[in-house]
Amino acid sequence: MKNMVYIQSGGPTSVINTSLYGAIKEAKLHRDEIDHIYGSLNGIEGMIDDKLIDIDQEDDEQIELLLQTPGSILGTTRRKLPKDVHDPVYMKIVDTLKRRGIKYVFVNGGNDSMDTCNKLSNLCQELGLDVRVMGVPKTIDNDLACTDHSLGFPSAAKFVINTINALSMDACCFKVGKIHVVEIMGRNAGWLTACADILPEATRPHLIYIPENKFDLEKFLVEVKEVYDRFGYGMVCISEGIEFERSNKSSRVDGFGHAQLGGAAAGLCDIIEKRLGLPTRAVEFSLTQRACPFAISRVDREEAIETGRRAVKAALAGETGKMIIFKRVSQSPYKIEYQLADVSLVANAESVIKPSMMVDNTRMSQEFKDYIAPLIEGEVELKTKGGIVLMANWKKVLVK
């Protein structure tokens, strides 16, 4: 038997299922080399517990709806595999690989997920298993190493940009305005937050704070006061990962040691009101920025489909321990080349905004704006019923 299994891991995006769609479509063209297409429930957990679904049992209509279904249709996890590949948990994975006749493994995720991909690849090579393991990039944080950008980021960026555009028009309406502090995802990299700077002067944020720059609370308060005195309101965008003294006692920590972030906007608003006496409003985009089908970028969708396809092609060609990456070869017109990178170079590494893309602590350069602009281009048509966007509803028939 020569079967494949697809694994989704880490935080979902609005196009993570689109990469799966591309992989399914390509796999079905190679039935002479791929007998069955399986999905691992809840990431690597499904491989450990031998809980796989038979994707071939899903209706074609439901496969098509993957293109507009956010979240992870297969379920996800943040479980970190042990460093020691001789840990008993790996033998459970190996048992599943052998029992299910799996030859091709695809891991769709971000930095931490590529750590899982790397460990699986190394394990299979060490044991001499004829199993090929490929990484499919994904993260709205856009912090994956070796690649021009990450799938999911363009659509999340489009959501952030257009939502800030609308919020700015709302914020400027009142005679007595408020300081609006908008919290956007980004632990150590501020790509999503910074992208709002490409908005026109009338609606772009007055102030932007990202993790790449050290956050100075006293300077922040001075800048907020200056903005309010000048405009009578303020639009401030911050990355969730900026550091200032606040309580994180209740934060949960995942298997990779990452604390669950959130509450930065509320914390800063509290400080502004106490120190400056100004009215505020905290806005936390939270999960909506990664789960909104309305903001799917056509570029993001097309690249996600192609990436899924190319991952399958690469595995069939004998590649293993690699991740599909993008190399931008032209800015105008926008064009990328799909290449392969050793997954060990991607695992647990991070890509942050470089200094040349920043003018100062609150403004981005033209280089950054040119980088962002083509990624958010193009709209997609969504299938709806009664005004509600249709989502894939799979049967998820377990492999017996």
C-alpha positions as CSV (number, residue, x, y, z in Angstrom):
1,M,0.0,0.0,0.0
2,K,1.1,3.6,-0.8
3,N,-1.1,5.9,1.2
4,M,-0.7,9.6,2.2
5,V,-1.7,11.4,5.3
6,Y,-2.2,15.1,5.8
7,I,-1.6,16.8,9.1
8,Q,-2.8,20.3,10.1
9,S,-1.1,21.9,13.1
10,G,-0.9,25.1,15.1
11,G,-3.1,28.1,14.7
12,P,-5.6,27.9,11.8
13,T,-5.9,30.5,9.0
14,S,-8.6,31.3,6.4
15,V,-6.6,29.3,3.8
16,I,-5.1,26.4,5.7
17,N,-7.9,24.2,4.2
18,T,-7.1,25.6,0.8
19,S,-3.6,24.0,0.9
20,L,-5.3,20.7,1.8
21,Y,-7.6,21.2,-1.2
22,G,-4.6,21.5,-3.5
23,A,-2.9,18.4,-2.0
24,I,-6.1,16.4,-2.4
25,K,-6.6,17.5,-6.0
26,E,-3.0,16.6,-6.9
27,A,-3.1,13.3,-5.1
28,K,-6.2,12.2,-7.0
29,L,-4.2,12.6,-10.2
30,H,-1.7,10.0,-9.1
31,R,-3.8,7.0,-8.1
32,D,-1.1,4.8,-9.5
33,E,1.2,6.1,-6.8
34,I,-1.2,7.0,-4.0
35,D,-3.9,4.5,-3.0
36,H,-5.7,6.3,-0.2
37,I,-5.8,9.9,1.1
38,Y,-6.0,10.1,4.8
39,G,-6.3,13.0,7.3
40,S,-4.8,12.9,10.8
41,L,-7.3,14.2,13.4
42,N,-6.0,17.0,15.6
43,G,-2.5,17.2,14.1
44,I,0.1,14.8,15.2
45,E,-2.3,13.5,17.9
46,G,-4.1,11.5,15.2
47,M,-0.9,9.8,14.2
48,I,-0.1,9.0,17.9
49,D,-3.6,7.6,18.6
50,D,-4.1,6.1,15.2
51,K,-7.2,8.3,14.5
52,L,-7.2,8.9,10.8
53,I,-10.1,9.7,8.5
54,D,-10.6,8.5,4.9
55,I,-10.7,11.7,2.9
56,D,-11.7,9.7,-0.2
57,Q,-15.1,9.2,1.6
58,E,-15.9,13.0,1.5
59,D,-18.2,14.3,-1.2
60,D,-16.8,16.4,-4.0
61,E,-19.0,19.4,-3.0
62,Q,-17.6,19.3,0.5
63,I,-14.0,19.2,-0.9
64,E,-14.8,22.3,-2.9
65,L,-16.0,24.2,0.1
66,L,-12.5,23.8,1.7
67,L,-11.7,26.9,-0.4
68,Q,-13.8,29.1,1.8
69,T,-13.7,27.3,5.1
70,P,-11.5,28.7,7.8
71,G,-10.2,26.8,10.8
72,S,-8.6,23.4,10.4
73,I,-11.1,20.9,9.0
74,L,-9.0,18.0,10.3
75,G,-8.6,19.6,13.7
76,T,-5.3,20.9,15.1
77,T,-2.9,20.7,18.1
78,R,0.0,22.5,19.7
79,R,1.6,19.4,21.1
80,K,5.4,19.4,21.0
81,L,7.1,16.1,20.3
82,P,9.9,15.0,22.6
83,K,13.5,15.9,21.6
84,D,14.5,12.2,22.0
85,V,13.3,10.4,18.9
86,H,13.6,7.2,20.9
87,D,10.7,8.3,23.2
88,P,7.9,5.7,23.2
89,V,5.5,8.2,21.6
90,Y,7.5,8.0,18.3
91,M,6.9,4.3,18.2
92,K,3.2,4.9,18.3
93,I,3.6,7.1,15.2
94,V,5.7,4.5,13.5
95,D,3.1,1.9,14.3
96,T,0.4,4.0,12.6
97,L,2.7,4.6,9.6
98,K,3.2,0.9,9.2
99,R,-0.3,-0.2,10.0
100,R,-1.9,2.2,7.6
101,G,0.7,1.7,4.8
102,I,1.6,5.4,4.8
103,K,4.4,6.4,2.4
104,Y,3.7,10.2,2.2
105,V,3.3,12.6,5.1
106,F,2.4,16.2,4.8
107,V,2.7,18.6,7.8
108,N,0.8,21.9,7.3
109,G,1.8,24.5,9.9
110,G,4.2,27.2,11.1
111,N,7.5,27.3,13.0
112,D,6.6,24.8,15.7
113,S,4.8,22.5,13.2
114,M,8.0,22.4,11.1
115,D,9.8,21.2,14.2
116,T,7.3,18.3,14.2
117,C,7.9,17.8,10.4
118,N,11.7,17.8,10.9
119,K,11.5,15.2,13.8
120,L,9.3,12.9,11.7
121,S,11.6,13.1,8.7
122,N,14.7,12.4,10.8
123,L,12.9,9.5,12.5
124,C,11.9,7.9,9.3
125,Q,15.4,8.2,7.8
126,E,17.0,6.8,11.0
127,L,14.7,3.8,10.9
128,G,15.2,3.3,7.2
129,L,11.4,3.7,6.5
130,D,10.4,4.4,3.0
131,V,8.3,7.4,4.1
132,R,8.6,10.9,2.7
133,V,7.8,13.9,4.9
134,M,7.0,17.3,3.4
135,G,6.2,20.6,5.1
136,V,3.5,23.0,3.9
137,P,3.9,26.6,5.2
138,K,1.3,28.3,7.2
139,T,1.1,31.2,9.7
140,I,-0.7,34.5,9.8
141,D,2.3,35.9,11.8
142,N,4.4,35.7,8.6
143,D,7.4,34.8,10.7
144,L,8.5,31.6,8.9
145,A,12.2,31.6,7.9
146,C,13.5,30.9,4.4
147,T,10.4,32.1,2.5
148,D,9.2,35.4,1.1
149,H,5.9,35.1,3.1
150,S,3.7,32.6,4.7
151,L,0.3,31.3,3.6
152,G,-2.5,32.8,5.6
153,F,-0.7,36.0,6.2
154,P,-1.9,37.8,3.1
155,S,-5.6,37.2,4.0
156,A,-5.1,38.1,7.6
157,A,-3.3,41.3,6.5
158,K,-6.2,42.1,4.2
159,F,-8.6,41.7,7.1
160,V,-6.4,44.0,9.4
161,I,-6.0,46.6,6.8
162,N,-9.7,46.9,5.8
163,T,-10.9,46.7,9.4
164,I,-8.6,49.5,10.5
165,N,-9.8,51.4,7.5
166,A,-13.4,51.2,8.7
167,L,-12.5,51.7,12.4
168,S,-10.7,54.9,11.6
169,M,-13.7,56.3,9.9
170,D,-15.8,55.4,12.9
171,A,-13.3,56.8,15.4
172,C,-13.1,60.3,13.9
173,C,-16.9,60.9,14.0
174,F,-17.3,62.2,17.5
175,K,-16.8,65.7,18.9
176,V,-15.2,64.2,21.9
177,G,-13.1,61.4,20.6
178,K,-11.3,58.5,22.2
179,I,-7.9,56.8,22.0
180,H,-8.5,53.5,20.2
181,V,-5.9,50.9,21.0
182,V,-6.2,48.0,18.5
183,E,-4.4,44.8,19.4
184,I,-3.3,42.6,16.5
185,M,-1.7,39.1,16.5
186,G,2.1,38.9,16.5
187,R,4.2,37.5,19.3
188,N,7.7,38.3,18.2
189,A,7.1,39.7,14.7
190,G,4.9,42.7,13.9
191,W,4.1,42.0,10.2
192,L,0.3,42.0,10.7
193,T,0.3,45.2,12.8
194,A,2.7,47.0,10.5
195,C,0.6,46.3,7.4
196,A,-2.0,48.8,8.4
197,D,0.5,51.5,7.5
198,I,-0.2,51.1,3.8
199,L,-3.6,52.7,4.3
200,P,-4.1,56.2,2.9
201,E,-3.2,59.1,5.2
202,A,-6.8,59.7,6.3
203,T,-7.4,56.3,7.8
204,R,-4.0,54.8,8.6
205,P,-3.1,54.5,12.3
206,H,-1.6,57.5,14.0
207,L,0.8,55.2,15.9
208,I,2.1,51.7,15.4
209,Y,4.1,49.6,17.9
210,I,5.6,46.3,16.9
211,P,7.8,43.7,18.8
212,E,10.8,44.4,16.7
213,N,11.2,47.8,18.5
214,K,11.7,48.1,22.2
215,F,8.5,49.5,23.7
216,D,9.0,52.6,25.9
217,L,5.8,53.2,27.9
218,E,6.8,56.8,28.8
219,K,7.4,57.7,25.2
220,F,4.2,56.0,24.2
221,L,2.2,58.2,26.6
222,V,3.8,61.3,25.2
223,E,3.1,60.3,21.7
224,V,-0.5,59.4,22.5
225,K,-1.1,62.8,24.2
226,E,0.4,64.6,21.1
227,V,-1.9,62.7,18.8
228,Y,-5.0,63.4,20.9
229,D,-4.1,67.1,21.2
230,R,-3.7,67.3,17.4
231,F,-6.7,65.2,16.2
232,G,-9.1,65.0,19.1
233,Y,-9.0,61.2,18.9
234,G,-6.3,58.5,18.2
235,M,-6.0,55.3,16.3
236,V,-3.1,53.2,17.8
237,C,-2.2,49.7,16.6
238,I,-0.1,47.4,18.7
239,S,1.2,43.8,18.3
240,E,0.0,41.5,21.1
241,G,3.7,40.7,21.9
242,I,4.9,44.2,22.8
243,E,6.4,44.2,26.3
244,F,5.4,46.4,29.2
245,E,4.6,45.7,32.8
246,R,1.2,43.9,33.1
247,S,-0.2,40.9,34.7
248,N,0.1,37.6,32.9
249,K,-0.6,35.4,35.8
250,S,-3.6,33.7,34.2
251,S,-1.9,33.1,30.8
252,R,-1.8,29.5,29.7
253,V,1.3,28.1,28.2
254,D,1.2,25.6,25.2
255,G,3.5,22.6,24.6
256,F,6.1,24.8,23.0
257,G,6.3,27.1,26.0
258,H,4.4,30.0,24.4
259,A,2.2,31.9,26.7
260,Q,-1.3,32.7,25.4
261,L,-1.2,36.4,24.7
262,G,-4.0,39.0,24.8
263,G,-5.1,41.9,27.0
264,A,-2.3,44.3,25.9
265,A,-4.8,46.8,24.4
266,A,-6.9,46.7,27.6
267,G,-3.8,47.1,29.7
268,L,-2.6,50.2,27.8
269,C,-6.0,51.7,27.8
270,D,-6.1,51.4,31.6
271,I,-2.8,53.2,31.8
272,I,-3.8,55.9,29.4
273,E,-6.9,56.7,31.4
274,K,-5.1,56.7,34.7
275,R,-2.0,58.6,33.6
276,L,-3.5,61.0,30.9
277,G,-7.1,61.1,31.8
278,L,-8.2,60.5,28.3
279,P,-11.2,58.3,27.2
280,T,-10.2,55.1,25.5
281,R,-11.5,52.0,23.8
282,A,-9.6,48.7,23.6
283,V,-10.2,46.6,20.4
284,E,-8.8,43.1,20.2
285,F,-9.1,41.4,16.8
286,S,-8.3,38.1,18.4
287,L,-9.3,35.0,16.3
288,T,-11.4,37.0,13.8
289,Q,-8.3,38.2,11.9
290,R,-7.4,34.6,11.0
291,A,-10.9,33.2,10.5
292,C,-12.6,35.6,8.2
293,P,-13.5,34.2,4.7
294,F,-14.6,37.6,3.5
295,A,-11.0,38.8,3.6
296,I,-9.4,35.9,1.7
297,S,-6.9,37.3,-0.8
298,R,-7.0,35.8,-4.3
299,V,-3.2,35.7,-4.2
300,D,-3.3,33.8,-0.9
301,R,-5.8,31.3,-2.2
302,E,-4.1,30.6,-5.5
303,E,-0.7,30.2,-3.8
304,A,-2.2,27.9,-1.1
305,I,-3.7,25.6,-3.8
306,E,-0.4,25.5,-5.7
307,T,1.6,24.9,-2.6
308,G,-0.5,21.9,-1.7
309,R,-0.1,20.5,-5.2
310,R,3.6,21.1,-5.3
311,A,4.1,19.4,-1.9
312,V,2.5,16.2,-3.3
313,K,4.6,16.4,-6.5
314,A,7.8,16.9,-4.5
315,A,7.1,13.9,-2.3
316,L,6.2,11.7,-5.3
317,A,9.5,12.8,-6.9
318,G,11.4,11.5,-3.8
319,E,11.9,14.6,-1.8
320,T,11.6,14.4,2.0
321,G,12.5,16.7,5.0
322,K,11.7,19.8,2.9
323,M,9.2,22.6,3.0
324,I,7.7,24.5,0.0
325,I,9.0,28.1,0.0
326,F,8.3,31.2,-2.1
327,K,11.0,33.4,-3.7
328,R,9.8,36.7,-5.0
329,V,11.4,37.2,-8.4
330,S,9.5,40.2,-9.6
331,Q,7.7,43.0,-7.8
332,S,5.9,44.6,-10.7
333,P,4.3,42.5,-12.0
334,Y,4.3,40.4,-8.8
335,K,5.8,36.9,-9.4
336,I,7.1,34.2,-7.2
337,E,9.0,30.9,-7.7
338,Y,8.2,27.8,-5.7
339,Q,11.3,26.3,-4.2
340,L,12.3,23.8,-1.5
341,A,14.1,24.5,1.8
342,D,15.4,22.0,4.3
343,V,12.8,21.9,7.0
344,S,15.6,21.9,9.6
345,L,16.3,25.5,8.6
346,V,12.7,26.5,9.2
347,A,11.9,24.6,12.4
348,N,11.8,27.0,15.4
349,A,13.3,29.9,13.4
350,E,11.7,33.2,13.0
351,S,11.6,35.9,10.4
352,V,11.0,39.5,11.7
353,I,10.7,42.8,10.0
354,K,14.1,44.1,9.0
355,P,15.3,47.6,9.8
356,S,15.2,48.8,6.2
357,M,11.4,48.3,6.2
358,M,11.0,50.8,9.1
359,V,11.3,54.5,9.0
360,D,11.0,54.9,12.8
361,N,9.2,53.4,15.7
362,T,5.8,54.1,14.3
363,R,6.1,54.2,10.5
364,M,7.1,51.8,7.8
365,S,9.2,52.4,4.7
366,Q,8.2,52.2,1.0
367,E,10.1,48.9,0.8
368,F,7.6,47.4,3.3
369,K,4.6,48.8,1.5
370,D,5.8,47.5,-1.8
371,Y,6.3,44.1,-0.1
372,I,2.7,44.0,1.3
373,A,0.7,45.5,-1.6
374,P,0.6,42.6,-4.1
375,L,-0.1,40.0,-1.4
376,I,-3.5,41.4,-0.5
377,E,-4.6,41.8,-4.2
378,G,-7.8,40.2,-5.6
379,E,-11.1,39.1,-4.2
380,V,-12.6,35.6,-4.2
381,E,-16.2,34.7,-4.8
382,L,-17.9,33.0,-1.9
383,K,-20.7,30.5,-2.1
384,T,-23.6,31.5,0.3
385,K,-27.0,30.3,1.3
386,G,-29.5,32.7,2.8
387,G,-26.8,35.3,3.2
388,I,-24.6,32.8,5.2
389,V,-21.2,31.7,3.8
390,L,-21.2,27.9,3.3
391,M,-18.6,25.9,5.3
392,A,-17.4,22.4,4.6
393,N,-19.1,19.8,6.8
394,W,-17.2,16.6,6.5
395,K,-18.4,13.1,7.5
396,K,-14.9,12.2,8.9
397,V,-15.2,8.5,8.4
398,L,-12.5,6.9,10.5
399,V,-10.1,4.5,8.9
400,K,-10.7,1.0,10.3
